[in-house]
């Protein structure tokens, strides 16, 4: 069974998004071992350098990463993939990644350059701009959709 870790910066504040996350995490756990890890955000204050904030959050994310796992950073500059593409990619990854896979979603400012460099794959969920909290729900739904595609279930149709 594939081991999936989802590392996010800050907790999800909106109740309806937390409810959606719980919904898809519960469904996804039928197909994979899933862990949700939250990194404490650095407070954004006026006059504080964005790069410094990103670097501090990036260091906290790096401490959560395991040495042998495959790291996927979600970023607007990444490669777009459709649902079938994610399913095929996950299928191949499940055969190769003995240490599992971690998906990293940054906070409001995104991810540090170090995390983007550390990632074996950077992909974008959409050409649209999504909040960091909304992107968590979209990722979970797409991971669940990918698993149902691989299982030949009707959810995707």
Residue, then its C-alpha position, 0 to 999 in steps of 0.5 A: x500500500x502506498x504511503x502518502x504524507x501531506x505536509x501543510x503550512x498552518x492549520x486549515x481555518x475554514x470549517x467547510x474546508x476542514x470538513x472536506x479534508x476529513x471527508x476525502x482523508x477518510x475515503x483515501x485511507x481505503x487505498x493508501x496509508x495517509x498522514x497529515x502533518x502541519x508545520x507552524x507558520x511564520x507570522x506575516x507582519x508588515x516590514x518582514x521580508x517574505x523571503x525570510x518567512x519562506x525560508x523559515x517555513x521551508x526549514x520547518x518543512x524540511x525537518x518533517x521530510x524523510x530521507x528516502x521519500x519522494x517529495x512533491x511540491x505543489x506550486x503554481x509554476x509546476x507542471x499541470x497534470x490531469x486526473x488520469x495523468x496523476x493516476x498513472x504517475x501515482x501508479x508508477x510511483x507506488x512501484x518505485x518509491x519505497x519510502x513513500x511520497x510527501x506532498x508539500x503545500x506552503x502557506x499564503x506566500x507559497x514554498x521556499x526555493x529550497x523546498x522547490x529544489x528538494x522536490x523530485x516533482x513540482x506540479x500545479x493543481x490548476x492554472x487558477x490561483x487557489x488559496x493554500x487552504x483550498x489547494x489542500x482540498x483539491x489535492x485530496x480530491x484528486x488523490x482520491x480520484x486517482x485511486x478510484x481510476x486505478x481501481x476501475x471504480x465509477x467515481x471518475x466517470 
